[in-house]
Amino acid sequence: MRQQNTKTYDREEVVDLLEKMLKKHWTKSSISTAIGVEWLSIDNWCRGKAVRHPTMVFKALTYIYENEERPSRRRIPV
């Protein structure tokens, strides 16, 4: 049986990871395509206006960041 990762992440952790990704080879559009969320929504999360699912976003970003996976149209498993 697989153990569930129950750690939650907050907005600041999402922002930090996004900044790391943008400093590498990621672009705003490739990040938003990879997690299936419009960049405007991500930007709102970064500004603290609409933090809905920071843990889900963090896990999706971590997946593509750690695996160096180039984004495609399919959504990343979370």
N, C-alpha and C positions, 0 to 999 in steps of 0.2 A: 504494500500500500504506500502510495506516495505521500510524503509529508507536505502539507500546505504551508506556503510562506504567508504568514499573517501580518508581516510588518507593513505598516502604512507609511506613506510618504506625504510630505507637505509641499506647498507651493514653492518654497524656497529651494527644495531639493530638485524639483522639476526645472526651475529656472537655471540652477547651476548646471544641470546636465544639458539643457538646451544650449547654454552658452559654450560649453565644451564642444558640443557637436558643431555649432556654427563656426567655431575657430578651426575645426578640421575641414573636411571636404564636403560637409553637408550644406544644403541650401534650405531656405525656409520652405520652398515648395516640395522638396524631396522629403523633408521631415513630415510635413502635413499629409503628403500622399501615403507615406509609410504607415502612419497610425490612423489614417482615415478620418482626420479631423481638419477642418479648414484652418489655415494659418491664423485668421482673424480670431478664432476661438482660442488658439494656443496663446496668441499675443494678449488676449484678455485675461487668460489665466496668469500670465506673467505679470500683468499689471494688478492682479488681485481683484478683478471685477467679477469674474465668473468661475470660481474654483469649484468644479463639480466633482471630478474624478481624478484628482492628482495622482493617486496610487496607480490607477490603470494607465494613465499617460506615462508615468515614470517607468513602469514595467515595460511598456511597449518601446519607449525610447531606449531603455537599457538593452533590450533584446537586439535592436538594430545597431546600437553603438558597439556593443561587445562583440557581435558577430560580423561587424564591418559589412553588413549586408546592404547592398544597394537597394533602395526602395523600388517597389514595383506597385502595380495596381492592387495587388492582393493585400489584405490586412494582416498585420503581424499578430501571431497568437499571444494572448495575454493570459 
